[in-house]
């Protein structure tokens, strides 16, 4: 599919079970609470998070908000979610979220890179740095939600 796994991974140890993390991932309406840059939700397909399902979100800072969507490419409950996230005009990214059980909870890894659009013209090291910073905060937010929702 053109995506090289483990190009830009960020990890977070979470003090909750893989199922608790999955419940946050599987609730599309929570997306803007944990994804940095997502502003609001407009619609969530009933089939979310099944492959082919979409969430319809907005990105940006008001009043410069762009409406777009994210689609599930792969979904293995409590384990893996692979997404195609759109934020045109900057482009599209493939995002892989992995959840692995650990004795004290779980480790969540997010790996993301641009796969289409003008943003792909940014040299990979610069892209990687920006995505790493963003995804560290994204995983912190995901962890807080999972740990507090129990």
Secondary structure as a PSIPRED ss2 file (coil, helix, strand):
# PSIPRED VFORMAT (PSIPRED V4.0)

   1 X C   1.000  0.000  0.000
   2 X C   1.000  0.000  0.000
   3 X C   1.000  0.000  0.000
   4 X C   1.000  0.000  0.000
   5 X C   1.000  0.000  0.000
   6 X C   1.000  0.000  0.000
   7 X C   1.000  0.000  0.000
   8 X C   1.000  0.000  0.000
   9 X E   0.000  0.000  1.000
  10 X E   0.000  0.000  1.000
  11 X E   0.000  0.000  1.000
  12 X E   0.000  0.000  1.000
  13 X E   0.000  0.000  1.000
  14 X E   0.000  0.000  1.000
  15 X C   1.000  0.000  0.000
  16 X C   1.000  0.000  0.000
  17 X C   1.000  0.000  0.000
  18 X H   0.000  1.000  0.000
  19 X H   0.000  1.000  0.000
  20 X H   0.000  1.000  0.000
  21 X H   0.000  1.000  0.000
  22 X H   0.000  1.000  0.000
  23 X H   0.000  1.000  0.000
  24 X H   0.000  1.000  0.000
  25 X H   0.000  1.000  0.000
  26 X H   0.000  1.000  0.000
  27 X C   1.000  0.000  0.000
  28 X H   0.000  1.000  0.000
  29 X H   0.000  1.000  0.000
  30 X H   0.000  1.000  0.000
  31 X H   0.000  1.000  0.000
  32 X H   0.000  1.000  0.000
  33 X H   0.000  1.000  0.000
  34 X H   0.000  1.000  0.000
  35 X C   1.000  0.000  0.000
  36 X C   1.000  0.000  0.000
  37 X C   1.000  0.000  0.000
  38 X E   0.000  0.000  1.000
  39 X E   0.000  0.000  1.000
  40 X E   0.000  0.000  1.000
  41 X E   0.000  0.000  1.000
  42 X E   0.000  0.000  1.000
  43 X E   0.000  0.000  1.000
  44 X E   0.000  0.000  1.000
  45 X C   1.000  0.000  0.000
  46 X C   1.000  0.000  0.000
  47 X C   1.000  0.000  0.000
  48 X C   1.000  0.000  0.000
  49 X C   1.000  0.000  0.000
  50 X C   1.000  0.000  0.000
  51 X C   1.000  0.000  0.000
  52 X C   1.000  0.000  0.000
  53 X C   1.000  0.000  0.000
  54 X E   0.000  0.000  1.000
  55 X E   0.000  0.000  1.000
  56 X E   0.000  0.000  1.000
  57 X E   0.000  0.000  1.000
  58 X E   0.000  0.000  1.000
  59 X E   0.000  0.000  1.000
  60 X E   0.000  0.000  1.000
  61 X E   0.000  0.000  1.000
  62 X C   1.000  0.000  0.000
  63 X C   1.000  0.000  0.000
  64 X E   0.000  0.000  1.000
  65 X E   0.000  0.000  1.000
  66 X E   0.000  0.000  1.000
  67 X E   0.000  0.000  1.000
  68 X E   0.000  0.000  1.000
  69 X E   0.000  0.000  1.000
  70 X E   0.000  0.000  1.000
  71 X E   0.000  0.000  1.000
  72 X E   0.000  0.000  1.000
  73 X E   0.000  0.000  1.000
  74 X E   0.000  0.000  1.000
  75 X E   0.000  0.000  1.000
  76 X E   0.000  0.000  1.000
  77 X C   1.000  0.000  0.000
  78 X C   1.000  0.000  0.000
  79 X C   1.000  0.000  0.000
  80 X E   0.000  0.000  1.000
  81 X E   0.000  0.000  1.000
  82 X E   0.000  0.000  1.000
  83 X E   0.000  0.000  1.000
  84 X E   0.000  0.000  1.000
  85 X E   0.000  0.000  1.000
  86 X E   0.000  0.000  1.000
  87 X E   0.000  0.000  1.000
  88 X C   1.000  0.000  0.000
  89 X C   1.000  0.000  0.000
  90 X C   1.000  0.000  0.000
  91 X E   0.000  0.000  1.000
  92 X E   0.000  0.000  1.000
  93 X E   0.000  0.000  1.000
  94 X E   0.000  0.000  1.000
  95 X E   0.000  0.000  1.000
  96 X E   0.000  0.000  1.000
  97 X E   0.000  0.000  1.000
  98 X E   0.000  0.000  1.000
  99 X E   0.000  0.000  1.000
 100 X E   0.000  0.000  1.000
 101 X E   0.000  0.000  1.000
 102 X E   0.000  0.000  1.000
 103 X C   1.000  0.000  0.000
 104 X C   1.000  0.000  0.000
 105 X E   0.000  0.000  1.000
 106 X E   0.000  0.000  1.000
 107 X E   0.000  0.000  1.000
 108 X E   0.000  0.000  1.000
 109 X E   0.000  0.000  1.000
 110 X E   0.000  0.000  1.000
 111 X E   0.000  0.000  1.000
 112 X E   0.000  0.000  1.000
 113 X E   0.000  0.000  1.000
 114 X E   0.000  0.000  1.000
 115 X E   0.000  0.000  1.000
 116 X E   0.000  0.000  1.000
 117 X C   1.000  0.000  0.000
 118 X H   0.000  1.000  0.000
 119 X H   0.000  1.000  0.000
 120 X H   0.000  1.000  0.000
 121 X H   0.000  1.000  0.000
 122 X C   1.000  0.000  0.000
 123 X C   1.000  0.000  0.000
 124 X H   0.000  1.000  0.000
 125 X H   0.000  1.000  0.000
 126 X H   0.000  1.000  0.000
 127 X H   0.000  1.000  0.000
 128 X H   0.000  1.000  0.000
 129 X H   0.000  1.000  0.000
 130 X H   0.000  1.000  0.000
 131 X H   0.000  1.000  0.000
 132 X H   0.000  1.000  0.000
 133 X H   0.000  1.000  0.000
 134 X H   0.000  1.000  0.000
 135 X H   0.000  1.000  0.000
 136 X H   0.000  1.000  0.000
 137 X H   0.000  1.000  0.000
 138 X H   0.000  1.000  0.000
 139 X H   0.000  1.000  0.000
 140 X H   0.000  1.000  0.000
 141 X H   0.000  1.000  0.000
 142 X H   0.000  1.000  0.000
 143 X H   0.000  1.000  0.000
 144 X H   0.000  1.000  0.000
 145 X H   0.000  1.000  0.000
 146 X H   0.000  1.000  0.000
 147 X H   0.000  1.000  0.000
 148 X H   0.000  1.000  0.000
 149 X H   0.000  1.000  0.000
 150 X C   1.000  0.000  0.000
